[in-house]
Amino acid sequence: MKLLTVVLSLIGSTLLAQQFPYTKLREVKLQSDVERISVDRLGGFYTVNKCGIEKFDPEGKREKNYVKKICTDTELLEAWQLARIYAYQKSKQQFIVFNPNMEIIELLDIDPAFAVEPQLATLSPDLQTYWILDIDNSLKKIDLRSETVSLETDALKKIKGKIIHLREYQNLLFVLNADSGIYIINKLGKLVSQVEAPGISYFSFAGEDLYYLKGNQVTFFDIFSNDTYSIDVPAGNKFVVATDERLILIRDGLAEIFQFTPKK
């Protein structure tokens, strides 16, 4: 019986090696209980738990960290713009704004007049507007300069299930529903497409590709052509980061960094 177990284990390892041909460059220790991540435009990544945020460069070098005085949830972190990093906290209904050194430079409160009970909020790439998801799944875009609602949409009001992530990219808003997948809303507030991916917890972008981890596969979806392909990865990961040169697999307490080239 022991011999059979060893043989099966060796077969499994061989198959995995065949399916996952990427060279591991290094492993990096992370904080425990990572709940969410964010990625900046250079491929640096950020891990978030209740008590802090850690910042890493694309090679996995820890650059900075922020330790909260009181441990509390950060429902969304947006680091794409590099110069400013925005952490949305539902309990305080505010964005904590960081500089690249993870020092707080501003607290941006969300006006309660804009939503009945905000569930999520995220900054737009122009840093002049932000999105609020209300309790009824309505979405509002807020202009920071005029402090007015510049767009409101009920496109997702009939969608059941919890919305857990928002991201504006290429003038489109991508909305992740834990039960059904990713909904894509255009700049006019119209629902234009859906990526069926129930059960995923995060997505990000690399060039024109939206990518996400589900089970033991990372799927890449071209947001303009709708072309899709997937790669197999080892089991047990919670998040993935993909760039033109690196694939980073993240689990509690550990990130594994691999050499990687996506399909063109």
C-alpha positions as CSV (number, residue, x, y, z in Angstrom):
1,M,0.0,0.0,0.0
2,K,2.9,2.4,0.9
3,L,4.6,1.5,-2.5
4,L,1.3,2.3,-4.4
5,T,1.0,5.7,-2.6
6,V,4.6,6.6,-3.4
7,V,4.1,5.6,-7.1
8,L,0.9,7.6,-7.4
9,S,2.7,10.6,-5.7
10,L,5.5,10.4,-8.2
11,I,3.1,10.2,-11.1
12,G,1.2,13.2,-9.8
13,S,4.4,15.2,-9.5
14,T,5.5,14.3,-13.0
15,L,2.1,15.3,-14.5
16,L,2.2,18.6,-12.6
17,A,5.7,19.3,-13.9
18,Q,4.5,18.6,-17.5
19,Q,1.5,20.9,-17.0
20,F,3.3,23.7,-15.3
21,P,6.6,24.3,-17.2
22,Y,7.4,27.6,-15.6
23,T,10.7,28.1,-13.8
24,K,10.4,29.1,-10.2
25,L,12.6,32.1,-9.4
26,R,12.0,32.4,-5.6
27,E,9.7,32.1,-2.7
28,V,8.7,35.0,-0.5
29,K,7.2,34.9,3.0
30,L,4.0,36.9,3.4
31,Q,1.8,38.0,6.3
32,S,-0.7,35.4,7.4
33,D,-4.4,35.3,6.6
34,V,-4.1,37.3,3.3
35,E,-7.7,38.4,2.5
36,R,-7.2,40.3,-0.7
37,I,-4.5,41.7,-3.0
38,S,-3.8,44.5,-5.4
39,V,-1.4,45.0,-8.3
40,D,0.2,48.2,-9.6
41,R,0.9,48.9,-13.2
42,L,4.6,47.8,-12.9
43,G,3.6,44.4,-11.6
44,G,4.3,45.1,-7.9
45,F,1.8,43.5,-5.6
46,Y,0.2,44.2,-2.3
47,T,-1.2,41.8,0.3
48,V,-3.9,42.8,2.7
49,N,-5.2,41.3,6.0
50,K,-7.2,42.8,8.8
51,C,-4.1,44.2,10.5
52,G,-2.0,45.5,7.7
53,I,-0.8,45.9,4.1
54,E,2.5,44.7,2.7
55,K,4.0,46.1,-0.6
56,F,6.3,44.0,-2.8
57,D,8.1,44.8,-6.0
58,P,7.6,42.5,-9.1
59,E,10.5,40.4,-8.1
60,G,9.0,39.7,-4.6
61,K,11.2,42.1,-2.6
62,R,9.3,43.5,0.3
63,E,9.4,47.3,0.0
64,K,7.0,48.8,2.6
65,N,4.3,47.8,5.0
66,Y,1.5,49.5,6.8
67,V,0.4,48.3,10.2
68,K,-3.1,49.3,11.4
69,K,-3.5,50.7,14.9
70,I,-6.7,48.7,15.2
71,C,-7.3,45.6,13.1
72,T,-10.2,46.1,10.8
73,D,-11.3,45.0,7.3
74,T,-10.1,46.7,4.2
75,E,-12.7,45.6,1.6
76,L,-10.8,46.8,-1.4
77,L,-7.3,48.1,-2.3
78,E,-6.5,49.9,-5.5
79,A,-2.8,50.4,-6.2
80,W,-2.8,50.8,-10.0
81,Q,-1.8,54.4,-10.2
82,L,1.5,54.1,-8.2
83,A,1.6,57.7,-6.9
84,R,-1.5,57.1,-4.7
85,I,-2.8,53.9,-3.2
86,Y,-6.5,53.8,-2.1
87,A,-7.8,51.5,0.6
88,Y,-11.6,51.4,1.1
89,Q,-12.9,50.6,4.5
90,K,-16.6,50.0,4.8
91,S,-16.7,50.3,8.6
92,K,-15.5,53.9,8.3
93,Q,-16.9,54.7,4.9
94,Q,-13.7,56.2,3.7
95,F,-10.7,55.8,1.5
96,I,-7.3,55.8,3.3
97,V,-4.9,57.3,0.7
98,F,-1.3,56.2,0.8
99,N,1.8,57.5,-0.9
100,P,4.3,54.9,-2.4
101,N,6.0,54.6,1.0
102,M,2.7,53.4,2.5
103,E,2.4,56.6,4.5
104,I,-1.1,58.0,5.0
105,I,-1.5,61.3,3.1
106,E,-5.2,61.7,3.2
107,L,-8.5,60.4,4.5
108,L,-11.2,60.7,1.9
109,D,-14.7,60.4,3.5
110,I,-17.6,59.1,1.4
111,D,-20.6,61.5,1.7
112,P,-23.5,59.6,3.2
113,A,-25.8,61.5,0.8
114,F,-24.5,59.5,-2.1
115,A,-25.7,56.1,-1.1
116,V,-28.1,54.4,1.4
117,E,-25.6,51.8,2.6
118,P,-22.3,51.6,0.6
119,Q,-20.9,48.1,0.2
120,L,-17.8,48.8,-1.9
121,A,-16.1,51.7,-3.5
122,T,-13.1,52.1,-5.8
123,L,-11.2,54.9,-7.4
124,S,-11.3,55.5,-11.2
125,P,-7.9,55.5,-13.0
126,D,-8.2,59.3,-13.5
127,L,-8.3,59.7,-9.7
128,Q,-10.9,62.4,-10.2
129,T,-13.9,60.1,-9.8
130,Y,-14.9,57.0,-7.8
131,W,-17.5,54.3,-7.9
132,I,-19.9,53.4,-5.0
133,L,-21.8,50.1,-4.9
134,D,-25.0,50.6,-2.8
135,I,-26.9,48.0,-0.8
136,D,-29.4,47.5,-3.7
137,N,-26.6,46.8,-6.2
138,S,-27.0,50.3,-7.8
139,L,-23.8,51.9,-8.8
140,K,-22.9,55.6,-8.7
141,K,-19.9,57.4,-10.1
142,I,-18.9,60.4,-8.0
143,D,-17.0,63.4,-9.3
144,L,-14.5,64.5,-6.6
145,R,-14.1,68.0,-8.0
146,S,-17.8,68.9,-8.1
147,E,-18.9,66.4,-5.4
148,T,-21.8,65.3,-7.5
149,V,-23.1,62.1,-9.0
150,S,-21.9,62.0,-12.6
151,L,-23.4,58.6,-13.5
152,E,-25.9,56.3,-11.9
153,T,-26.8,52.8,-13.1
154,D,-29.3,50.1,-12.0
155,A,-27.8,47.6,-14.5
156,L,-27.0,45.1,-11.7
157,K,-30.0,45.6,-9.5
158,K,-31.6,42.2,-10.4
159,I,-28.3,40.3,-10.0
160,K,-28.4,38.0,-7.0
161,G,-25.4,37.2,-4.9
162,K,-22.7,39.3,-3.2
163,I,-20.5,41.6,-5.1
164,I,-17.0,41.4,-3.8
165,H,-14.7,43.4,-6.1
166,L,-14.9,46.4,-8.5
167,R,-12.3,47.7,-10.9
168,E,-12.5,50.3,-13.7
169,Y,-10.2,49.6,-16.6
170,Q,-10.1,50.8,-20.2
171,N,-13.2,52.9,-19.7
172,L,-15.2,49.8,-18.5
173,L,-16.3,48.9,-15.0
174,F,-15.7,45.2,-14.0
175,V,-17.9,43.9,-11.2
176,L,-17.3,40.6,-9.5
177,N,-20.2,38.6,-8.1
178,A,-19.1,35.7,-6.0
179,D,-22.0,33.5,-7.3
180,S,-21.9,34.1,-11.0
181,G,-18.7,35.8,-12.2
182,I,-17.7,39.2,-13.7
183,Y,-20.1,41.7,-15.1
184,I,-18.8,44.4,-17.5
185,I,-20.5,47.8,-17.6
186,N,-19.6,50.5,-20.2
187,K,-19.1,54.2,-19.6
188,L,-22.8,54.9,-20.2
189,G,-23.7,52.5,-17.3
190,K,-25.0,49.7,-19.6
191,L,-24.3,46.1,-18.9
192,V,-22.5,44.9,-22.1
193,S,-21.0,41.5,-21.2
194,Q,-20.5,38.8,-18.5
195,V,-17.6,36.5,-17.9
196,E,-19.1,33.3,-16.3
197,A,-16.7,32.4,-13.4
198,P,-18.7,31.5,-10.3
199,G,-16.6,31.1,-7.1
200,I,-13.6,33.3,-7.9
201,S,-12.5,35.9,-5.4
202,Y,-10.4,38.3,-7.4
203,F,-9.4,39.4,-10.9
204,S,-6.9,41.7,-12.4
205,F,-5.5,42.8,-15.8
206,A,-2.4,42.3,-17.9
207,G,-2.5,44.4,-21.1
208,E,-5.8,43.7,-22.8
209,D,-6.3,40.5,-20.8
210,L,-8.5,40.1,-17.7
211,Y,-7.2,37.2,-15.7
212,Y,-8.4,35.2,-12.7
213,L,-7.7,32.1,-10.7
214,K,-10.3,29.4,-10.3
215,G,-9.3,26.1,-8.7
216,N,-6.1,25.0,-10.4
217,Q,-6.4,27.1,-13.5
218,V,-5.5,30.7,-14.4
219,T,-7.8,32.0,-17.2
220,F,-6.9,34.9,-19.5
221,F,-9.8,36.7,-21.2
222,D,-9.2,39.3,-23.9
223,I,-11.6,42.1,-23.1
224,F,-11.8,43.3,-26.7
225,S,-11.7,40.1,-28.7
226,N,-13.2,37.7,-26.1
227,D,-10.4,35.2,-26.9
228,T,-9.7,33.0,-23.9
229,Y,-7.0,30.6,-22.8
230,S,-6.1,28.9,-19.5
231,I,-3.0,27.5,-17.8
232,D,-2.8,24.9,-15.1
233,V,-1.2,25.8,-11.8
234,P,-0.4,23.9,-8.6
235,A,-3.3,23.4,-6.1
236,G,-3.8,25.5,-2.9
237,N,-3.4,29.0,-4.1
238,K,-5.7,31.9,-3.2
239,F,-4.6,34.6,-5.6
240,V,-2.5,35.1,-8.8
241,V,-0.6,38.0,-10.3
242,A,0.4,37.8,-14.0
243,T,2.7,40.2,-15.9
244,D,4.6,40.1,-19.1
245,E,7.5,38.4,-17.3
246,R,6.2,36.9,-14.0
247,L,3.5,34.7,-12.6
248,I,3.1,35.0,-8.9
249,L,1.0,32.4,-7.0
250,I,-0.1,33.5,-3.5
251,R,-1.3,31.5,-0.6
252,D,-1.4,32.2,3.1
253,G,2.1,33.0,4.3
254,L,3.8,32.4,0.9
255,A,4.2,33.8,-2.6
256,E,5.9,31.8,-5.3
257,I,7.4,33.7,-8.3
258,F,7.8,32.1,-11.7
259,Q,9.3,33.2,-15.0
260,F,6.4,33.6,-17.3
261,T,5.4,34.9,-20.8
262,P,1.7,35.2,-21.6
263,K,0.4,34.3,-25.0
264,K,0.3,37.2,-27.5
